Amino acid sequence: MWAVAGSLLAHLLRTDPESTGVLFDRKEALAEAPGLLASAGVADRAELVPGSFLEGVPADGDLYVLSQVLHNWDDERVRAIVGNCHRASRPGGYLMVIEYVLPDGPEPSLAHLMDLIMLTALGGRERSREQLAALLGSSGYTLVRDTPMDRILPWRILEFQHKPG
């Protein structure tokens, strides 16, 4: 079962009661979000904005979060998505990427299976930390933190900062 759009935003807003957030997704993906955000007690701090991140994203964010998004796409479309985030972001802003990450060496990992699934089903792919850093670096971001989530799945939280200039 897929998570309802807004689950991660609800968690983040509950964690930081002073923050606000924008949930940006396709109109049909936002359908259940109002109820989820209301039941989490954060609806008053969340704005729902329909759209496509391939065309643009809401401007002036301090933090953009892409969770299990980039692996759906080829490098060209990843650059488009990340470029849209970079153009919309405030200088010094952050982009948090939560993805399966391929291991550096030839070791067993669920990420390899997910890579095959993404390649055959969607034309996307899983990437290594170095591949993600290079890909996002070409769009104006610098990797500043890497937090493994090995206890859950081979996910990592990669935090990138908007390069000045």
Phi, psi and omega in degrees: 000135179281148176290146177288137177305131180107349181300313181292317178299317178301316179298314181297319180291326175293327181290325181233092185297347180269350187268161173235165181208160176242127174261113185246119181197176176298148184307313182293332178286339182274355188306316183268353185298318181303317179294318179296314181294323177294315181293336176276353179077023183236008185302328181288349180246009182237133176250136177260126181230115177281146177167186180237124181289351174284342180257332181163169179224159178303142187273162171070032176278148173277329183216129172248136182240124175242105182252117180055045181248308190296329182291348178283348193234156174284172185301321181298315181287326175300316178299323179295313180298309183292324176298320176297319177296317181297315179296326182277338186286151171288148175304134183084357180291173186238153172234121178256126181244123178246113186211161162295140179233129179294142177293158181291325183245184181280076180237153179297139179196142174299336180299329177294317177296315178298325178299314178298318179297314182294320179297317185275327185273320188235351184080008176267198179189155170278155182226158175280168177303316182295320178295317178295318180298319179291317181297314179285331175298323179291347178254009173101019180240151175241131177291125181242342179203143180228115181243107177292147175240041187306331183291338181263294180208175179283047176270157172223151171256112180254123181254128180242147177246141177299117179290139176292153173109000000 
